Amino acid sequence: MAVIKIIPSKGRIKNIINYVLNKEKTDSRIISGKNCSRQNAASEMNATKKLYKKTDGISYHHIIQSFKPGETDPQKAHRIGKELAEKDFSGHEVLIVTHIDKGHIHNHLVVNSVSLKDGRKLVSNKETLREIKRESNRICRRENLSIIKEPYSRSSYSMAEYKLAEKGKPIWKEQLRMAIDEAKEHSRNLVGMKEYLKKNFNIDMKIQNKNLSFLHPEKKKYCRGKKLGHAYKKEEVIRFFEKGRERDMVNLGLPYENTDFKIPKVKSIGLVRIGMGMEGITSKISRDIVKEKIKVERKKAILSRSREKKAAGSRERER
């Protein structure tokens, strides 16, 4: 069965659509629009909101449908995503995009919160999620797909991380993943990897009996590798070193031999460094931290001024 997540959001539709249409994550042949064109999905969804004068509140619902590695191909996964959209969101505009940049194939469905048919807003709650899961499971059973008992994602993304990505904000866990990926490529074992992370990114790494844990430079608590995704568990990192550096997504078992799909390669930190300068990801982390601190200080200043105004108003009334 496919794993289902649903994220209602008040964010801009344009941002999430730009995210799911990233050329490094998908292919033009596995992008479809239901009740909207895939080229102008954002503008058409916004036009529907204006038509029914419902531009406030929840803007869209983001559904993520993930499949077990090696069990399906991009075309089949995309057909399943399209059928799910037709069955559960018949009156709504939906952009269906299949991502193939991770160890598991997954669909992104961006659903306009306002119905094109009658202007009603889609309600997202536990019952909605159960209904989507039931329909997804029904389709998967028909296609003889197995039951997924635990996540198979190479990188494990939480809903909070998806929301940050949609808003274009930095994700500290993703910064850890990128740094760890580079450290693995430049090390021969766990000890070397630990030294590389500390020297190049100021990231501390603990090697424990069963786990690896990582400390982001501006965080107080360690994050276990399994929280970052399957590929960051201790046994998987050890397996990486045992097998050497010949890494290709096809080796994960994805059935692409009989298709002309090419899995996009994720840019290495080395390439990112070329664009960012010699300071690399450490500099980026520092800039992100400064930006966040500025935002916090601004919020504090606004809150302080608001309190002062209220206090002044209270003194005036007392006089």
C-alpha positions as CSV (number, residue, x, y, z in Angstrom):
1,M,0.0,0.0,0.0
2,A,1.1,3.6,-0.4
3,V,1.8,5.8,2.6
4,I,-0.4,8.9,2.7
5,K,0.2,12.3,4.2
6,I,-2.1,15.3,3.9
7,I,-1.0,18.8,4.7
8,P,-3.6,21.7,4.6
9,S,-1.9,25.0,4.1
10,K,-2.7,28.7,4.1
11,G,0.4,29.4,2.0
12,R,0.6,30.6,-1.6
13,I,-0.3,28.0,-4.1
14,K,2.5,29.3,-6.4
15,N,5.1,28.3,-3.8
16,I,4.0,24.7,-3.4
17,I,3.6,24.3,-7.2
18,N,7.1,25.6,-7.8
19,Y,8.3,23.1,-5.3
20,V,6.6,20.0,-6.8
21,L,7.6,21.0,-10.3
22,N,11.3,21.2,-9.6
23,K,13.0,19.7,-12.7
24,E,15.5,17.8,-10.6
25,K,12.7,15.9,-8.9
26,T,10.3,14.9,-11.7
27,D,9.8,14.5,-15.5
28,S,7.4,16.3,-17.8
29,R,5.8,13.0,-18.7
30,I,4.7,12.4,-15.1
31,I,3.0,15.8,-14.5
32,S,-0.8,16.1,-15.0
33,G,-3.6,18.5,-14.2
34,K,-7.2,17.6,-13.3
35,N,-9.7,20.4,-14.1
36,C,-6.7,22.6,-14.7
37,S,-3.7,22.8,-17.0
38,R,-0.4,21.7,-15.7
39,Q,1.3,24.9,-17.1
40,N,-1.1,27.4,-15.5
41,A,-2.3,25.4,-12.4
42,A,-1.6,28.2,-9.9
43,S,-3.2,31.0,-11.8
44,E,-6.3,28.9,-12.6
45,M,-6.7,27.8,-8.9
46,N,-6.4,31.4,-7.8
47,A,-9.0,32.4,-10.4
48,T,-11.4,29.9,-8.9
49,K,-10.9,31.4,-5.4
50,K,-11.6,34.9,-6.7
51,L,-14.7,33.7,-8.7
52,Y,-16.3,32.4,-5.5
53,K,-14.8,35.1,-3.3
54,K,-13.0,32.6,-1.1
55,T,-9.4,33.8,-1.0
56,D,-8.9,33.5,2.8
57,G,-8.2,30.6,5.1
58,I,-6.8,27.2,3.8
59,S,-5.4,27.8,0.3
60,Y,-4.7,24.2,-0.7
61,H,-4.3,20.6,0.5
62,H,-1.0,18.9,-0.2
63,I,-1.3,15.1,-0.4
64,I,1.9,13.0,-0.5
65,Q,1.5,9.3,-1.7
66,S,4.7,7.2,-1.3
67,F,5.4,3.7,-2.6
68,K,7.7,0.9,-1.6
69,P,11.0,1.0,-3.5
70,G,11.3,-1.3,-6.5
71,E,7.6,-2.1,-6.5
72,T,6.3,0.3,-9.1
73,D,7.6,2.5,-11.9
74,P,7.0,6.2,-12.5
75,Q,4.2,5.8,-15.1
76,K,2.2,3.4,-13.0
77,A,2.7,5.5,-9.8
78,H,1.5,8.5,-11.8
79,R,-1.6,6.7,-13.0
80,I,-2.5,5.7,-9.4
81,G,-2.1,9.3,-8.3
82,K,-4.4,10.5,-11.1
83,E,-7.0,7.9,-10.3
84,L,-6.9,9.0,-6.6
85,A,-7.4,12.6,-7.6
86,E,-10.4,11.7,-9.8
87,K,-12.1,9.5,-7.1
88,D,-11.6,11.8,-4.1
89,F,-11.5,15.3,-5.5
90,S,-13.9,15.1,-8.4
91,G,-15.0,18.8,-8.3
92,H,-11.6,20.3,-7.5
93,E,-8.6,21.4,-9.5
94,V,-5.6,19.1,-8.8
95,L,-2.0,19.1,-10.0
96,I,-0.5,15.6,-9.9
97,V,3.3,15.3,-10.0
98,T,5.3,12.2,-9.5
99,H,8.8,12.6,-7.9
100,I,11.6,10.2,-8.7
101,D,14.5,11.9,-7.0
102,K,14.6,9.7,-3.9
103,G,14.9,6.0,-3.1
104,H,11.2,5.7,-3.3
105,I,8.7,7.0,-5.9
106,H,6.1,9.3,-4.6
107,N,3.2,11.4,-5.8
108,H,2.4,15.0,-4.9
109,L,-1.2,16.1,-5.2
110,V,-1.8,19.8,-4.9
111,V,-5.6,20.2,-4.4
112,N,-7.3,23.6,-4.6
113,S,-9.3,24.2,-1.4
114,V,-12.2,25.7,-3.3
115,S,-14.3,23.5,-5.6
116,L,-14.4,24.6,-9.3
117,K,-17.9,23.0,-9.5
118,D,-19.8,24.7,-6.7
119,G,-17.3,26.9,-4.7
120,R,-17.4,24.7,-1.6
121,K,-14.3,24.4,0.4
122,L,-12.6,21.1,1.0
123,V,-12.6,20.1,4.7
124,S,-9.4,18.4,5.9
125,N,-9.8,16.3,9.1
126,K,-9.3,12.7,10.3
127,E,-12.2,11.4,8.4
128,T,-10.9,13.0,5.2
129,L,-7.5,11.4,5.7
130,R,-9.2,8.0,6.4
131,E,-11.2,8.3,3.2
132,I,-8.1,9.2,1.1
133,K,-6.2,6.2,2.6
134,R,-9.1,3.8,1.9
135,E,-9.3,4.8,-1.7
136,S,-5.5,4.7,-2.1
137,N,-5.4,1.3,-0.5
138,R,-8.2,0.0,-2.7
139,I,-6.3,1.1,-5.9
140,C,-3.0,-0.4,-4.5
141,R,-4.7,-3.7,-3.8
142,R,-6.0,-3.9,-7.3
143,E,-2.5,-3.2,-8.6
144,N,-1.1,-6.0,-6.3
145,L,1.1,-3.6,-4.4
146,S,2.3,-4.7,-0.9
147,I,1.5,-3.3,2.5
148,I,4.0,-0.7,3.7
149,K,4.6,-1.3,7.4
150,E,7.3,1.4,7.9
151,P,8.7,4.3,5.9
152,Y,11.0,3.5,3.0
153,S,12.1,7.0,2.2
154,R,15.9,7.5,1.8
155,S,15.3,10.9,3.5
156,S,12.6,11.2,6.1
157,Y,10.7,14.5,5.8
158,S,8.3,15.6,8.5
159,M,5.2,17.7,7.8
160,A,6.9,20.6,9.4
161,E,9.8,20.3,7.0
162,Y,7.4,20.2,4.0
163,K,5.7,23.4,5.3
164,L,9.1,25.1,5.6
165,A,10.1,24.0,2.1
166,E,6.8,25.3,0.7
167,K,7.6,28.7,2.2
168,G,11.1,28.7,0.9
169,K,12.6,28.7,4.4
170,P,15.8,26.8,5.4
171,I,15.5,23.3,6.8
172,W,18.2,22.5,9.3
173,K,17.6,18.7,8.9
174,E,18.2,19.0,5.2
175,Q,21.4,20.9,5.9
176,L,22.5,18.0,8.1
177,R,21.6,15.5,5.3
178,M,23.6,17.5,2.8
179,A,26.7,17.7,5.0
180,I,26.5,14.0,5.9
181,D,26.2,13.0,2.3
182,E,29.4,14.9,1.5
183,A,31.2,13.5,4.5
184,K,30.3,10.0,3.4
185,E,31.8,10.6,0.0
186,H,35.0,11.9,1.5
187,S,35.5,9.3,4.2
188,R,36.4,5.6,4.4
189,N,34.8,4.8,7.8
190,L,32.7,6.3,10.6
191,V,35.6,7.8,12.4
192,G,36.8,9.6,9.2
193,M,33.2,10.8,8.6
194,K,33.0,12.1,12.2
195,E,36.3,14.1,11.7
196,Y,35.2,15.4,8.3
197,L,31.8,16.7,9.7
198,K,33.5,18.5,12.6
199,K,36.3,20.0,10.5
200,N,34.2,21.2,7.6
201,F,30.8,21.9,9.0
202,N,31.3,22.1,12.8
203,I,28.8,19.3,13.2
204,D,29.4,16.9,16.1
205,M,28.7,13.2,15.6
206,K,28.2,10.5,18.2
207,I,28.9,6.9,17.3
208,Q,26.8,4.7,19.6
209,N,26.2,1.0,19.8
210,K,23.1,1.0,17.6
211,N,22.8,4.6,16.4
212,L,24.5,7.6,14.9
213,S,23.6,11.0,16.2
214,F,24.4,14.5,14.8
215,L,24.4,17.9,16.4
216,H,23.6,20.9,14.1
217,P,25.9,23.9,15.1
218,E,22.9,25.9,16.3
219,K,20.9,23.2,18.0
220,K,21.2,22.0,21.6
221,K,20.0,18.4,21.1
222,Y,21.5,15.7,18.9
223,C,19.4,14.3,16.1
224,R,19.5,10.5,15.5
225,G,20.3,9.4,12.0
226,K,17.1,7.5,11.6
227,K,15.2,10.7,12.1
228,L,16.9,12.0,8.9
229,G,15.9,9.0,6.9
230,H,16.7,5.4,6.1
231,A,20.1,6.1,4.5
232,Y,21.3,7.8,7.7
233,K,20.9,4.9,10.1
234,K,24.1,3.5,11.4
235,E,23.7,0.1,9.6
236,E,23.1,1.9,6.3
237,V,26.1,4.2,6.6
238,I,28.3,1.2,7.5
239,R,26.8,-0.6,4.4
240,F,27.7,2.4,2.3
241,F,31.4,2.2,3.3
242,E,31.4,-1.6,2.8
243,K,30.1,-1.3,-0.7
244,G,32.3,1.6,-1.7
245,R,31.3,4.7,-3.6
246,E,29.6,3.2,-6.6
247,R,26.2,4.7,-5.8
248,D,23.3,4.9,-8.3
249,M,19.6,5.1,-7.5
250,V,19.0,2.2,-9.9
251,N,20.9,0.0,-7.5
252,L,18.1,0.5,-5.0
253,G,15.9,-1.8,-7.2
254,L,13.8,0.7,-9.1
255,P,12.5,-1.0,-12.3
256,Y,13.8,1.5,-14.9
257,E,15.7,-0.9,-17.2
258,N,12.8,-1.1,-19.7
259,T,12.0,2.6,-19.7
260,D,13.7,5.7,-20.9
261,F,13.3,7.5,-17.6
262,K,16.5,8.8,-16.1
263,I,16.5,9.4,-12.4
264,P,17.7,13.0,-11.7
265,K,20.9,13.1,-9.8
266,V,20.9,15.2,-6.6
267,K,23.5,18.0,-6.7
268,S,26.4,17.2,-4.5
269,I,27.6,19.6,-1.9
270,G,30.7,20.1,-4.0
271,L,28.6,21.7,-6.7
272,V,26.6,23.7,-4.2
273,R,29.9,25.0,-2.9
274,I,31.0,26.2,-6.3
275,G,27.9,28.4,-6.5
276,M,28.1,29.5,-2.9
277,G,31.9,30.2,-2.7
278,M,34.6,28.5,-0.6
279,E,32.6,29.1,2.6
280,G,30.3,26.2,1.7
281,I,27.3,25.1,3.7
282,T,28.8,26.3,7.0
283,S,28.4,29.9,5.7
284,K,24.9,29.2,4.5
285,I,23.9,27.8,7.9
286,S,25.4,31.0,9.6
287,R,23.4,33.3,7.3
288,D,20.2,31.3,7.9
289,I,20.7,31.6,11.6
290,V,21.3,35.4,11.4
291,K,18.1,35.8,9.4
292,E,16.1,33.8,11.9
293,K,17.5,35.8,14.8
294,I,16.6,39.1,13.0
295,K,13.0,37.8,12.5
296,V,12.8,36.9,16.2
297,E,14.1,40.3,17.3
298,R,11.6,42.1,15.0
299,K,8.8,40.1,16.5
300,K,9.9,40.9,20.0
301,A,10.2,44.6,19.1
302,I,6.7,44.6,17.6
303,L,5.3,42.8,20.7
304,S,7.1,45.2,23.0
305,R,5.6,48.3,21.2
306,S,2.2,46.7,21.3
307,R,2.5,46.2,25.1
308,E,3.7,49.8,25.6
309,K,0.7,51.1,23.7
310,K,-1.7,49.0,25.7
311,A,-0.1,50.2,29.0
312,A,-0.2,53.8,27.9
313,G,-3.9,53.4,27.0
314,S,-4.6,51.9,30.4
315,R,-2.9,54.8,32.2
316,E,-4.9,57.3,30.1
317,R,-8.2,55.7,31.1
318,E,-7.2,55.7,34.8
319,R,-6.7,59.5,34.6
